[in-house]
């Protein structure tokens, strides 16, 4: 082949290499081009792995259009003498001197005319190497043959490098997409166990065939979630996660180790991960000599510590039953573990904050309501803020010296520590005054002065209702409001009426007075006090729960106070698509049981007549 003809052929090889998706696609062009070199009669290519296992051999002779391919793998340890280092190695040999245990190509090379072999061994990647051997006769210019063979090898190596690079870029893009999706999925829940289960589900089968997640508690690792592509394997993983001593010892040894480690072969002896997969190679390495699809692959396990904000929150174990080439790299696993750890830690912090806020909220409300035959009392409180700042809603029920009972409910503007402080001040101030017999209007006025004296930067609304049982089985409802939503009365016949109330909200102006409104309560009538979190719950269409509240309350006719309180709160939460205010309800149903004669409220008109 003239130099210009070889140049054209080499140009075509480079073009084909830039488009090839696998090196084997170049074989025909490479072999044909080399066979066109004068004196070259046969080209034989071999592919080896890092353990000197011949993966395949391909031979094409001059004048033939059909290559001979030998795909049977066989181990040839003595071929190690041919393994190249960093650069391609070109050698010249006599056919008669080839050792079949080193040169599997010899069976083809001996059939070609001529007595010389020009071969080049070259490394494709860290997992293996390859060789091209040419059978040449005495007419060949060996310098030209070596030059062209080296140039062809350069094309093959460049093609393989490009394929690997494109594969890495594709895998990196896929990994980035998976990590982004994993972050979205894991960050979408603030429940610790749900987050951990999401971590396991996201990873299988995209990352591994199985996954186990443990949360680090003060007493040690606690199994939380496991998943596997096979249902039976998942059950086995769950059992191992809870009770397996080998796994428990592994987690105990890991401690705070940050590096992701891979275990296989002998390192998994006694583990629960070898029962359903084949045994690893005798030397404990991960890769095996079997082609893809030839039976199950040896088990490989990786373990990553979940660390967030300088502390360990748990660990994640991945189980692989796939070829080594499909195992994720340590950098990807560290990134996934970091994201999982942050999501878990966020959920843990949210859980701690929720516990603290609910505990504080609980202490701002009465531990229990008075128990009496005359009143069926119940309350409900639902936290509406997902960020869990302490709300300012409060309620209480206070027995009074005259035998009546005072119900109070209020709402401090805003959330947070200051709102919580004012909530405690308001509830305890009103409770103390009402317990001493102070009338509701005066109690509200004194609370208003206290807020102004404290220079409170927030205002609040409140309503106080006193219920005084009468000898005829009715009760007198007296309502005094400071800018609060008016209470509702559910009558025994199912009708719902609004209690008239008014008055300026508290903590704004001095010298404010509050007037009371009175009406009668019949047996089985129910008084419902609530904060605006109930009425201002808003559905997606824009309607407020206030518009449906009377009908919803009427439908609860005949229900006890507890059922009414819980049902209305649940209905409002289900109704609203927007609005994050807390919902507080205080419900009192008058049973109609009259008081003892000595506990009847005093009537001033009767006392004045007795004096006259």
HELIX and SHEET records of a PDB file:
HELIX    1   1 UNK A    3  UNK A   19  1                                  17    
HELIX    2   2 UNK A   23  UNK A   26  5                                   4    
HELIX    3   3 UNK A   27  UNK A   35  1                                   9    
HELIX    4   4 UNK A   77  UNK A   82  5                                   6    
HELIX    5   5 UNK A   95  UNK A   97  5                                   3    
HELIX    6   6 UNK A  106  UNK A  109  1                                   4    
HELIX    7   7 UNK A  142  UNK A  187  1                                  46    
HELIX    8   8 UNK A  192  UNK A  203  1                                  12    
HELIX    9   9 UNK A  231  UNK A  243  1                                  13    
HELIX   10  10 UNK A  245  UNK A  254  1                                  10    
HELIX   11  11 UNK A  265  UNK A  268  5                                   4    
HELIX   12  12 UNK A  324  UNK A  326  5                                   3    
HELIX   13  13 UNK A  330  UNK A  363  1                                  34    
HELIX   14  14 UNK A  417  UNK A  435  1                                  19    
HELIX   15  15 UNK A  440  UNK A  453  1                                  14    
HELIX   16  16 UNK A  532  UNK A  535  1                                   4    
HELIX   17  17 UNK A  546  UNK A  554  1                                   9    
HELIX   18  18 UNK A  561  UNK A  575  1                                  15    
HELIX   19  19 UNK A  597  UNK A  599  5                                   3    
HELIX   20  20 UNK A  604  UNK A  611  1                                   8    
SHEET    1   A 6 UNK A  68  UNK A  70  0                                        
SHEET    2   A 6 UNK A  53  UNK A  61 -1                                        
SHEET    3   A 6 UNK A  40  UNK A  49 -1                                        
SHEET    4   A 6 UNK A 128  UNK A 136 -1                                        
SHEET    5   A 6 UNK A 116  UNK A 125 -1                                        
SHEET    6   A 6 UNK A  89  UNK A  94 -1                                        
SHEET    1   B 3 UNK A  68  UNK A  70  0                                        
SHEET    2   B 3 UNK A  53  UNK A  61 -1                                        
SHEET    3   B 3 UNK A  74  UNK A  75 -1                                        
SHEET    1   C 5 UNK A 220  UNK A 228  0                                        
SHEET    2   C 5 UNK A 210  UNK A 217 -1                                        
SHEET    3   C 5 UNK A 311  UNK A 320 -1                                        
SHEET    4   C 5 UNK A 300  UNK A 308 -1                                        
SHEET    5   C 5 UNK A 261  UNK A 264 -1                                        
SHEET    1   D 5 UNK A 375  UNK A 382  0                                        
SHEET    2   D 5 UNK A 583  UNK A 590 -1                                        
SHEET    3   D 5 UNK A 526  UNK A 530 -1                                        
SHEET    4   D 5 UNK A 488  UNK A 490 -1                                        
SHEET    5   D 5 UNK A 496  UNK A 498 -1                                        
SHEET    1   E 5 UNK A 393  UNK A 399  0                                        
SHEET    2   E 5 UNK A 405  UNK A 412 -1                                        
SHEET    3   E 5 UNK A 460  UNK A 469 -1                                        
SHEET    4   E 5 UNK A 475  UNK A 482 -1                                        
SHEET    5   E 5 UNK A 516  UNK A 521 -1                                        
END                                                                             
